[in-house]
Amino acid sequence: RSSWVTGVQTCALPILTPIYGLMRALQPAIGINYGAKHYKRVVWSFKIFALVATLIMLPFWLVAMFQPDLILHWTLPGRIFTASDLLNFRLMLGLCPLLPIIFMAMTYWPAVGNAKPAGILGIARQLFLYVPAMIILPKFMGISGIYWGSFLIDLFIIVLVSVIISKELKALMIKEKIVISD
């Protein structure tokens, strides 16, 4: 099993690495424009970086969803994958095109001088969602409970972050209109 998890994580790493680079580039773009009160640029930067990150992930994700065994054989050659293995792989990578929203939001908050939401979400996700889910779900669902739990937790966090960041970006656009009219 440990080789399975390592193989799956190794498959995900090449698509996540460019996203980490985008996060590093986004922080000064947001921070500088926020400090200069160019809020429209902040919103634009967030959206462009999230879109580019999604587009980078999309080709790999499509192959992973439709031909998971092809991707898995890169890191686990010679292994025969069960239908359960392939489903679990799809669950682990299923939300990848939506993850840039979380990644960019976690970069956005510290860049605008409000790191608290990023810290709270990061800790709460692990402590209050993952730990209980990983203790409880495998008892009822077996190993697949780990994958379903991770998928559902990530889906919940994506929805929550999307709602919060959407409200914040809309508020920035209102601020932009006020700054321009001053």
Buried (B, 14 or more C-beta within 10 A) or exposed (E): EEEBEEBBEEBBEEBBEEBEEBBEEBBEBBBBBBEEBBBBBBBBBBEBBBEBBBEBBEEBBEEBBEEBEEBBBEBBEEBEBEEEBBBBBBBBBBBBBBBBBBBBBBBBBBBBEEEEBBEEBEEEBEEEBBEEBBEEBBEEEEEBBBBBBBBBBBEEBBEBBBEBBEEBBEEBEEBBEEEEEE
